Amino acid sequence: MKKAFSFLLAIAVSALPIASIAANKETDRLQNCGTILDEILKIPDNIPQDLMDKAECVIVVPSVLKAAFGVGGAYGRGAMTCRSGEHFTGKWGAPTMIALEGGSFGFQLGGQATDFVILVMNPRGANAILSSKVKLGADASAAAGPKGRDAEAATDVTLRAEMLTYSRSRGLFAGISLEGSTLRPDNSANESVYGKKVDATAIVRKGATPIPPSGQKMVSLLDQHSPKNTSDPNSLK
């Protein structure tokens, strides 16, 4: 009996470093999302302020790399934070971890990591991502986001899109089409960040968790840069 107990205890103890490594990896990733967002917000001629102020959520996916499983495919992990409140009119809330997969945007990567920022422009898009895997262009409309003064010439298609997508690679920042790629909640990463099992909807829509220290930079930047949702109130219901 003692031997069996000792064996189980040894297994439990040996698993602790693995769990700690996973948690550190995800908290580092979340901190990096804040760093990437800070750098992008400082780029001249970046995401138009008007669009940022109308976004319900912001997704940051740092260092997306071309994947080995398919030509042009890619794989990345990041985070999404949304405005709080029933109609997305409150302060930016605790982030949920997100996975970006697939797609045919490998030409943008060129063997070098690419950072992505995605603006979620309406509640339907936000709730779709929180509840399941979403294929951009099929389950949710997406368009390359205009930047700087280009926002004034944005087409109706762009303005009606549920998500506006941007990339930064080799120092260049531009709108990019991510049609064909998928976004989904990464709940295993959420467990590592928050230290308990909690799903994306509970984090974002129910306020089930406080903002973790690793997510403070990302959230505080958005609170400073876009403190108020200027979308048409009717579009948020």
C-alpha positions, 0 to 999 in steps of 0.5 A: 500500500505504501509503495502504491502511494509513493508511486502515485505521489512521485507521478504527481510531483513529476507532473508539477514542472510540466504544468508550470512550464505550460503556464509560463509559456501561456503567460509569456504569450499573453504578455507578448500580445501586449508588447505587439499591440503597443508596437503596432499602435505606435506605427504611423499610419496604423489602424484607423482610430475610428475603426478601433473605437467601433470594435467590440473585441481585439485579437492579437496573434504574435509570431504566426509561422508557416506550418508544416502540415500544408502549403500556405497554412499557418499556426498561431496562438494569441489572445482576444479581449472584448469590451465588457457589458451586455452590449460591449459598451464597458471597459476592456475585460479579461482576455481569452486565449485564441488559436489561429489555424490554416488559411492561405496567407503563407506568401506573407510569411516568407519564412519569417514570423508575422504578427496579426491584429484582428478587429471584431466589429460586431457582437455576432462575430464576437459571440461566434468566436467565443462559442466555437471554431469560426472559419473566416469568409464562411462562418464570419465575414472578414476583410483586409482592414484599411489603415490610416487615411485609407479608412476614408475610402473603405468599401461597403464590404469592408465596413460591413465585415464582421472582422478586419484583419491586419498583419505586420511582417519585416517591419511592414504593416498592412491589411491582409485577407485571412479568408479560409483560416479559422479562429477558435478559443484555446481553453487549455491555454486559458486553464494554464493562464487562469489556473483553473478550467474556464471557458472563453464565454465565461471569461469574456461575457460573464466576467468569471475571472479578473484580468491576470497580471500577464494581460494587464498591458494589453487591456490597459493599452486598449483602455487608454487608446479606445476607452469608448465604443462609438458603434451605433447603439442599435448595432450592438443589441 
